[in-house]
């Protein structure tokens, strides 16, 4: 995964996150890294290959759910897609 630091709608910095890191840990690490970076940033994005998994602030103008809420949504989604009863339908 990668963490992109955004300024004026453009990538102004990037950090490569450790391989195998969970989405929750990647988001937490991105917030930590953003507080340590020098220079102004409008936001940050966490990407897993070609998929954005977190944007702060959300381009739609709303902030994304807190990490704990995001983690519960991801866990729920995972359990729904791996449920044998749903797979049979």
GIBELCOR-V922968 format. One record per residue. RES is the residue in one letter. D_FIRST is the distance of its C-alpha to the first C-alpha in Angstrom with 2 decimals. Layout:
((RES:D_FIRST) (RES:D_FIRST))
This chain:
((X:0.00) (X:3.76) (X:6.93) (X:9.93) (X:13.41) (X:16.02) (X:19.74) (X:22.39) (X:20.04) (X:18.40) (X:15.33) (X:16.84) (X:14.12) (X:10.53) (X:8.80) (X:6.26) (X:5.33) (X:7.24) (X:7.04) (X:8.36) (X:7.73) (X:9.26) (X:8.72) (X:11.72) (X:10.77) (X:7.55) (X:10.15) (X:12.75) (X:11.10) (X:10.45) (X:14.13) (X:15.25) (X:13.80) (X:15.39) (X:18.65) (X:18.76) (X:18.19) (X:21.43) (X:22.52) (X:22.52) (X:19.55) (X:20.10) (X:16.79) (X:13.06) (X:10.37) (X:6.96) (X:5.58) (X:4.53) (X:6.35) (X:9.49) (X:9.55) (X:9.67) (X:9.49) (X:11.11) (X:13.43) (X:15.91) (X:18.61) (X:18.58) (X:20.01) (X:22.78) (X:24.08) (X:23.29) (X:20.92) (X:18.44) (X:19.53) (X:19.19) (X:16.54) (X:19.27) (X:20.27) (X:16.81) (X:16.52) (X:20.01) (X:19.40) (X:16.48) (X:18.78) (X:21.67) (X:19.98) (X:19.02) (X:22.61) (X:24.13) (X:22.51) (X:23.36) (X:26.86) (X:29.60) (X:31.97) (X:29.72) (X:28.90) (X:32.68) (X:33.38))
